[in-house]
Amino acid sequence: MPFYRRKIVVDDKAVTEGVHLTLKQSILPCCLVTILFFLWGFAYGLLDVLNSHFQTELNISASMASGLSAAYFGAYFLCPLTISGWILRRFGFRITFMTGLAVLTVGCLCFWPSGVGKSFGGFCGSMFVVGAGLSTLETGADNFLSICGPPRYSEIRLNLAQAVQGVGSFVAPLLASRVFFAKTVDNAQGLKNVQWTYLGVACFVALLIILFFLAPMPEVTDMDMQTQENEIAEEDVGPLHTQWNLFLGVWSQFCYIGAQVSVANYFINFCQEAGYSASASSNLLAVGQGLYAFMRFVSGFLMTLRQFKPRYILAVYLFLCFVFSLAAVLTTGKTSVALLILVLCFESACFATIFTLALRGLGRHTKRGGSFLVAAISGGAVFPPMTGAIATNYGNFHHAMAIPVAAYVASYVFPVYVNIYKKRELDAHRETDLNVTAEKTVDGMVGKSGSMEMGRAEEVEVATDQKN
């Protein structure tokens, strides 16, 4: 179909081909969306390094430098619950991706005048626009990978995509250490280099808008998810306000992200306090982010093995984050840095696994639930300022890491809940063969020609509308 006649929006109450996407059919669109994960991984990784160097160049305190994180993650609180979530439900995934990429392009371009004026407020404003674009992308992308394809592979898809994001987070501090803020480049020149970097990112993102307009992509609607849920659970999911699994997941995500961002933002300061130079500290952050990405690939592989259930991995990894972060607070020198790097390793699978486990069983509430979970990333705007305030007032970044320790404890309520009270429902989704092959699609609705028999699907839609 010519591009000027193609339909790029979808009715969220319609049953589409997305209801029976098999493993083979979902590989290409999932790979395409995974490109987006590298983008915001790079932006997030660069933000961690910029925080430390802004303190030197602009003569600001650690708590003020956390304003960058507050601006970036503050957008995550506003957009998914309002405009981004509405666009996703009203127009579908393609339009959501294109909108997020457009806003991200504008945000990257805003860094140029901010750098010329050396305005910290300008950088915060630019970072807010970047956060708005990335949060819109993440509202679509996290949801898309969670539901595009066989339900049993949901955690694996998102963990592998998050691993690619981790690669972006690894590359960014490495570039910052080797190019932007190398020993032979002063801070002023380094900030100018960052301007050019974001200009290049803006051009690349603009090209991605065209790619996502032209590329063939399936749409997955809330009605598709309701149809799948009827096949797996054979019972109605109930109203949104009764989804305690979702709400506990949102709380856990909020606290976990706050801890993760606090550790990453002040990792360089923590290393310098332990005796490392600024350049060596950036290199250590790159090592930590590299292990973080590697462990995401490892976690994705482990989840392909039946005995390694995602709820088990989440409980173990999050507990080890608490153990090693507490040990880092109580020790000094190189030992404390090594322990903090181990925290980065075991943070790897937490976000993606919380997200997908919290979406399980939501049916027609899936997209709205995904918006709530993306909004929970705004925890990155709350905990880093608290961590920075302690570092500023007490002059000790080791003591400040007590804030992430407390956040890990608070987030552990969700792993406890899913492993004790929700394990039967979650295991049912993990063990289903639905949509793994063309012969095991929703209620056998794929005929010999590959077309979908809509009779039963339409009945599901009518029944669900009546329950609403």
C-alpha positions as CSV (number, residue, x, y, z in Angstrom):
1,M,0.0,0.0,0.0
2,P,1.4,3.5,-0.9
3,F,2.6,5.4,2.2
4,Y,0.2,8.2,1.5
5,R,-2.8,5.8,1.8
6,R,-1.5,3.6,4.6
7,K,-3.4,3.7,7.9
8,I,-1.1,4.6,10.8
9,V,-3.7,4.8,13.7
10,V,-5.7,2.0,15.3
11,D,-8.9,1.7,17.4
12,D,-7.9,0.4,20.8
13,K,-11.3,-1.4,21.1
14,A,-10.7,-3.4,18.0
15,V,-9.2,-6.9,17.8
16,T,-6.3,-6.8,15.4
17,E,-3.7,-9.2,14.0
18,G,-1.7,-8.4,17.1
19,V,-3.8,-10.8,19.1
20,H,-2.1,-13.8,17.4
21,L,1.5,-12.6,16.8
22,T,3.8,-15.6,16.8
23,L,7.4,-15.7,18.0
24,K,8.6,-15.5,14.4
25,Q,6.3,-12.7,13.4
26,S,7.3,-10.5,16.5
27,I,11.1,-10.6,16.0
28,L,11.4,-7.9,13.4
29,P,9.1,-5.2,15.0
30,C,10.7,-6.0,18.4
31,C,14.2,-5.4,16.9
32,L,13.1,-2.2,15.4
33,V,11.7,-0.9,18.7
34,T,14.9,-2.0,20.5
35,I,16.8,0.8,18.6
36,L,14.9,3.2,20.8
37,F,16.3,1.6,23.9
38,F,19.9,2.4,22.9
39,L,18.9,6.0,22.4
40,W,17.7,6.7,25.9
41,G,20.4,4.5,27.4
42,F,22.9,6.8,25.8
43,A,21.1,9.9,27.1
44,Y,20.8,8.4,30.6
45,G,24.5,7.4,30.7
46,L,25.7,10.8,29.5
47,L,23.5,12.4,32.2
48,D,25.3,10.5,34.9
49,V,28.7,11.9,33.9
50,L,27.4,15.4,33.2
51,N,26.1,15.7,36.7
52,S,29.6,15.5,38.2
53,H,31.3,17.8,35.7
54,F,28.5,20.5,35.9
55,Q,29.4,20.9,39.6
56,T,33.0,21.9,38.6
57,E,32.2,24.0,35.6
58,L,29.2,25.9,37.0
59,N,30.3,26.0,40.6
60,I,27.2,24.3,42.0
61,S,26.6,22.0,44.9
62,A,25.8,18.3,44.6
63,S,22.2,18.9,45.6
64,M,21.8,21.6,42.9
65,A,23.4,19.2,40.3
66,S,20.7,16.8,41.0
67,G,18.3,19.3,39.4
68,L,19.3,17.7,36.1
69,S,17.9,14.4,37.2
70,A,14.9,16.1,38.7
71,A,14.2,17.8,35.3
72,Y,14.7,14.6,33.3
73,F,12.7,12.3,35.5
74,G,10.1,14.9,36.4
75,A,9.0,14.6,32.8
76,Y,8.4,10.9,33.4
77,F,5.8,11.8,36.1
78,L,3.9,14.2,33.9
79,C,3.9,12.7,30.4
80,P,2.9,9.0,30.7
81,L,-0.1,9.9,32.9
82,T,-1.3,12.6,30.6
83,I,-0.5,13.2,27.0
84,S,1.8,10.2,26.3
85,G,-0.7,7.7,27.7
86,W,-3.6,9.3,25.9
87,I,-1.7,9.2,22.5
88,L,-0.9,5.5,23.0
89,R,-4.6,4.6,23.7
90,R,-6.1,6.9,21.1
91,F,-3.7,6.5,18.2
92,G,-1.6,3.4,18.9
93,F,2.1,2.6,19.1
94,R,3.3,4.0,15.8
95,I,2.1,7.5,16.5
96,T,3.4,7.3,20.0
97,F,6.9,6.5,18.8
98,M,6.8,9.3,16.2
99,T,5.6,11.8,18.7
100,G,8.3,10.8,21.2
101,L,11.0,11.0,18.6
102,A,9.9,14.5,17.5
103,V,9.9,15.9,21.1
104,L,13.3,14.2,21.7
105,T,14.7,16.0,18.6
106,V,13.6,19.4,19.9
107,G,15.1,18.6,23.3
108,C,18.5,17.7,21.8
109,L,18.5,20.9,19.8
110,C,17.8,22.9,23.0
111,F,21.2,21.9,24.4
112,W,23.0,24.2,21.9
113,P,21.8,27.6,23.2
114,S,22.0,26.3,26.8
115,G,25.7,25.4,26.2
116,V,26.5,28.8,24.6
117,G,25.1,30.6,27.6
118,K,26.5,28.1,30.2
119,S,23.1,28.2,31.8
120,F,22.4,25.5,34.3
121,G,18.7,26.4,34.2
122,G,18.9,26.1,30.4
123,F,20.4,22.6,30.7
124,C,17.7,21.6,33.1
125,G,15.0,22.9,30.8
126,S,16.6,21.0,27.8
127,M,16.8,17.9,29.9
128,F,13.1,18.2,30.8
129,V,12.2,18.3,27.1
130,V,14.5,15.3,26.4
131,G,12.8,13.5,29.3
132,A,9.4,14.3,27.9
133,G,10.4,12.8,24.5
134,L,12.0,9.7,26.1
135,S,9.1,9.1,28.5
136,T,6.7,9.2,25.5
137,L,8.9,6.7,23.7
138,E,9.2,4.5,26.8
139,T,5.4,4.6,27.4
140,G,5.1,3.0,24.0
141,A,8.2,0.8,23.8
142,D,8.1,-0.9,27.2
143,N,4.4,-1.7,26.6
144,F,5.1,-2.9,23.1
145,L,7.9,-5.3,24.0
146,S,5.9,-6.6,26.9
147,I,2.9,-7.6,24.8
148,C,4.2,-8.0,21.2
149,G,4.5,-11.8,20.8
150,P,4.0,-14.9,22.9
151,P,3.0,-14.0,26.5
152,R,5.5,-16.5,28.0
153,Y,8.5,-14.6,26.6
154,S,7.4,-11.1,27.9
155,E,10.2,-10.8,30.5
156,I,12.8,-12.1,28.1
157,R,11.9,-9.6,25.4
158,L,12.1,-6.6,27.6
159,N,15.2,-7.7,29.5
160,L,17.1,-8.2,26.2
161,A,16.0,-4.8,24.9
162,Q,17.0,-3.2,28.3
163,A,20.4,-4.9,27.8
164,V,20.7,-2.9,24.5
165,Q,19.8,0.2,26.6
166,G,22.6,-0.8,29.0
167,V,25.0,-0.8,26.0
168,G,24.1,2.8,25.4
169,S,24.6,3.6,29.0
170,F,28.1,1.9,28.8
171,V,29.1,3.8,25.6
172,A,28.1,7.3,27.0
173,P,30.4,7.5,30.0
174,L,33.2,5.9,28.0
175,L,32.9,8.7,25.4
176,A,32.7,11.3,28.2
177,S,35.9,9.9,29.8
178,R,37.8,9.5,26.6
179,V,36.6,12.5,24.6
180,F,34.4,15.1,26.3
181,F,36.2,15.4,29.6
182,A,39.6,13.8,29.0
183,K,42.6,15.1,30.9
184,T,43.7,17.1,27.9
185,V,40.3,18.8,27.5
186,D,39.2,21.4,29.9
187,N,35.6,21.5,31.2
188,A,34.5,24.4,29.0
189,Q,35.6,22.7,25.8
190,G,34.1,19.4,27.1
191,L,30.7,21.1,27.4
192,K,31.0,22.4,23.9
193,N,31.7,18.9,22.7
194,V,28.5,17.8,24.4
195,Q,26.6,20.4,22.4
196,W,27.8,18.8,19.1
197,T,27.0,15.3,20.4
198,Y,23.4,16.2,21.1
199,L,23.1,18.0,17.7
200,G,24.2,14.7,16.1
201,V,21.7,12.8,18.2
202,A,19.0,15.2,17.1
203,C,19.7,14.5,13.4
204,F,19.7,10.8,13.9
205,V,16.4,10.9,15.8
206,A,14.8,12.9,13.1
207,L,15.7,10.2,10.6
208,L,14.1,7.6,12.9
209,I,10.8,9.4,12.6
210,I,10.8,8.7,8.9
211,L,11.8,5.1,9.6
212,F,8.9,4.5,12.0
213,F,6.5,6.1,9.6
214,L,7.4,3.8,6.7
215,A,8.3,0.6,8.5
216,P,5.6,-2.1,8.7
217,M,4.6,-2.5,12.3
218,P,1.9,-4.5,14.0
219,E,-0.4,-2.8,16.5
220,V,-1.5,-4.5,19.7
221,T,-4.6,-3.1,21.3
222,D,-6.1,-3.4,24.8
223,M,-8.8,-5.6,23.2
224,D,-6.1,-7.9,21.9
225,M,-4.7,-8.2,25.4
226,Q,-8.2,-8.9,26.8
227,T,-8.7,-11.6,24.3
228,Q,-5.4,-13.2,25.2
229,E,-6.2,-13.0,28.9
230,N,-9.5,-14.7,28.4
231,E,-7.7,-17.6,26.7
232,I,-5.1,-17.9,29.5
233,A,-7.1,-17.2,32.7
234,E,-10.6,-17.8,31.4
235,E,-12.0,-15.1,33.8
236,D,-12.6,-11.4,33.7
237,V,-9.7,-9.2,35.0
238,G,-12.0,-6.9,36.9
239,P,-11.9,-3.1,37.2
240,L,-8.7,-1.2,37.2
241,H,-8.9,-0.2,40.9
242,T,-8.7,-3.8,42.0
243,Q,-5.3,-4.5,40.3
244,W,-3.1,-4.7,43.4
245,N,-0.4,-6.4,41.5
246,L,-0.1,-3.4,39.3
247,F,-0.1,-0.8,42.1
248,L,2.5,-2.6,44.2
249,G,4.6,-2.9,41.0
250,V,4.3,0.9,40.5
251,W,5.4,1.5,44.1
252,S,8.3,-0.9,43.7
253,Q,9.4,0.6,40.4
254,F,9.2,4.1,41.9
255,C,11.5,3.2,44.8
256,Y,13.8,1.1,42.8
257,I,14.4,3.7,40.1
258,G,15.0,6.3,42.7
259,A,17.8,4.0,44.2
260,Q,19.2,3.2,40.8
261,V,19.5,6.8,39.7
262,S,20.9,7.9,43.0
263,V,23.7,5.3,42.8
264,A,24.5,6.2,39.1
265,N,24.3,10.0,39.6
266,Y,26.8,10.1,42.5
267,F,28.9,7.1,41.5
268,I,31.7,9.4,40.2
269,N,31.7,11.5,43.4
270,F,31.7,8.3,45.5
271,C,34.8,7.0,43.6
272,Q,36.6,10.3,44.0
273,E,35.9,10.3,47.7
274,A,37.4,6.8,47.7
275,G,40.7,8.1,46.2
276,Y,40.2,7.9,42.4
277,S,40.7,10.7,39.9
278,A,37.8,12.2,37.9
279,S,38.9,10.4,34.7
280,A,39.4,7.1,36.5
281,S,36.0,7.5,38.1
282,S,34.4,7.9,34.7
283,N,36.2,4.8,33.6
284,L,34.9,2.9,36.6
285,L,31.4,4.0,35.8
286,A,31.8,2.7,32.3
287,V,32.9,-0.6,33.7
288,G,29.9,-0.7,36.0
289,Q,27.5,0.1,33.2
290,G,29.2,-2.5,31.0
291,L,28.7,-5.2,33.6
292,Y,25.1,-3.9,34.1
293,A,24.4,-4.4,30.4
294,F,26.2,-7.8,30.4
295,M,24.1,-9.0,33.3
296,R,20.9,-8.1,31.5
297,F,21.9,-10.4,28.7
298,V,22.7,-13.1,31.3
299,S,19.3,-12.6,33.0
300,G,17.5,-12.8,29.7
301,F,19.2,-16.1,28.9
302,L,18.4,-17.4,32.4
303,M,14.8,-16.7,31.9
304,T,14.7,-18.9,28.9
305,L,15.3,-21.8,31.3
306,R,12.1,-23.0,32.9
307,Q,13.5,-23.3,36.4
308,F,14.6,-19.7,36.5
309,K,11.3,-17.9,36.9
310,P,11.3,-14.1,36.6
311,R,9.8,-13.7,40.0
312,Y,12.7,-15.7,41.5
313,I,15.3,-13.6,39.7
314,L,13.7,-10.4,40.8
315,A,13.6,-11.4,44.4
316,V,17.3,-12.5,44.4
317,Y,18.7,-9.6,42.4
318,L,16.9,-6.9,44.4
319,F,17.9,-8.5,47.7
320,L,21.6,-8.5,46.5
321,C,21.3,-4.8,45.6
322,F,20.3,-4.1,49.2
323,V,23.1,-6.2,50.6
324,F,25.9,-4.8,48.5
325,S,24.7,-1.2,48.8
326,L,24.6,-1.4,52.5
327,A,28.1,-3.0,52.5
328,A,29.3,-0.1,50.3
329,V,28.0,2.5,52.8
330,L,29.8,0.7,55.7
331,T,33.2,0.3,54.0
332,T,35.8,2.7,52.5
333,G,38.4,2.9,49.7
334,K,38.5,0.6,46.8
335,T,36.5,-2.1,48.6
336,S,33.5,0.3,48.7
337,V,33.8,1.1,45.0
338,A,33.9,-2.7,44.1
339,L,30.8,-3.2,46.2
340,L,29.0,-0.4,44.5
341,I,29.9,-1.9,41.1
342,L,28.3,-5.1,42.2
343,V,25.1,-3.1,43.0
344,L,25.1,-2.0,39.3
345,C,25.4,-5.7,38.3
346,F,22.4,-6.8,40.2
347,E,20.3,-3.8,39.3
348,S,20.3,-5.2,35.7
349,A,17.1,-7.2,35.5
350,C,15.1,-5.4,38.1
351,F,13.3,-2.7,36.1
352,A,12.3,-4.9,33.1
353,T,11.1,-7.7,35.4
354,I,9.1,-5.5,37.7
355,F,7.5,-3.9,34.6
356,T,6.5,-7.1,32.9
357,L,5.3,-8.9,36.1
358,A,3.2,-5.9,37.1
359,L,1.5,-6.0,33.6
360,R,0.6,-9.6,33.8
361,G,-3.1,-10.3,33.8
362,L,-4.3,-6.7,33.2
363,G,-6.1,-7.5,29.9
364,R,-7.9,-4.4,28.7
365,H,-6.1,-2.3,31.3
366,T,-2.7,-3.1,29.9
367,K,-1.8,0.2,28.2
368,R,-3.0,2.3,31.1
369,G,-1.1,0.0,33.5
370,G,2.0,0.5,31.4
371,S,1.6,4.2,31.6
372,F,1.5,4.0,35.4
373,L,4.7,1.9,35.4
374,V,6.5,4.4,33.2
375,A,5.4,7.2,35.3
376,A,6.9,5.4,38.3
377,I,10.3,6.1,36.7
378,S,9.8,9.6,38.2
379,G,11.3,8.2,41.4
380,G,14.5,9.3,39.7
381,A,13.4,12.9,40.4
382,V,12.8,12.3,44.1
383,F,15.6,10.2,45.6
384,P,18.7,11.8,44.0
385,P,18.0,15.3,45.5
386,M,17.6,13.6,48.9
387,T,20.9,11.8,48.3
388,G,22.6,15.1,47.1
389,A,21.3,17.0,50.1
390,I,22.9,14.6,52.6
391,A,26.2,14.7,50.6
392,T,26.1,18.5,50.7
393,N,25.2,18.8,54.3
394,Y,27.5,16.1,55.7
395,G,30.2,16.2,53.0
396,N,30.3,12.5,52.6
397,F,29.0,10.5,49.6
398,H,29.4,7.2,51.4
399,H,26.9,8.3,54.0
400,A,24.6,9.7,51.3
401,M,24.2,6.2,49.8
402,A,22.0,5.3,52.8
403,I,19.1,6.8,50.8
404,P,19.4,4.2,48.0
405,V,19.7,1.4,50.6
406,A,16.4,2.5,52.2
407,A,14.8,2.7,48.7
408,Y,15.8,-0.9,47.9
409,V,14.1,-2.0,51.1
410,A,10.9,-0.1,50.3
411,S,10.8,-1.6,46.8
412,Y,11.1,-5.2,48.1
413,V,7.4,-5.3,48.9
414,F,6.6,-6.3,45.3
415,P,8.9,-9.4,45.0
416,V,7.5,-10.6,48.3
417,Y,3.9,-10.2,47.0
418,V,4.4,-11.9,43.6
419,N,6.3,-14.8,45.2
420,I,3.8,-15.5,47.9
421,Y,0.3,-14.3,46.8
422,K,0.5,-14.0,43.0
423,K,2.7,-16.9,42.0
424,R,-0.1,-19.2,40.6
425,E,-1.4,-16.5,38.2
426,L,2.1,-15.4,37.1
427,D,3.2,-19.0,36.5
428,A,0.2,-19.6,34.3
429,H,1.3,-16.8,31.9
430,R,4.9,-18.1,32.1
431,E,3.9,-21.6,31.1
432,T,1.3,-21.0,28.4
433,D,2.1,-22.0,24.8
434,L,-0.2,-19.3,23.4
435,N,1.1,-17.7,20.2
436,V,4.4,-19.6,20.3
437,T,3.7,-21.0,16.9
438,A,1.0,-20.4,14.3
439,E,-0.8,-23.6,15.4
440,K,-1.1,-22.2,19.0
441,T,-2.6,-18.8,18.4
442,V,-5.6,-17.4,20.2
443,D,-8.3,-20.2,20.3
444,G,-7.0,-21.5,16.9
445,M,-8.2,-18.4,15.1
446,V,-5.6,-18.6,12.3
447,G,-6.9,-20.3,9.2
448,K,-5.0,-21.9,6.4
449,S,-4.8,-18.6,4.6
450,G,-3.4,-16.9,7.7
451,S,-6.6,-14.8,8.1
452,M,-8.3,-14.4,11.4
453,E,-11.8,-15.7,12.2
454,M,-13.3,-12.8,14.0
455,G,-16.5,-14.3,15.4
456,R,-15.3,-15.3,18.8
457,A,-13.1,-12.2,19.1
458,E,-16.1,-9.9,18.4
459,E,-18.0,-11.7,21.1
460,V,-15.1,-11.0,23.6
461,E,-15.2,-7.3,22.6
462,V,-19.0,-7.1,23.2
463,A,-18.8,-8.9,26.5
464,T,-16.0,-6.7,27.7
465,D,-17.8,-3.5,26.7
466,Q,-20.8,-4.6,28.7
467,K,-18.6,-5.2,31.8
468,N,-17.1,-1.7,31.4
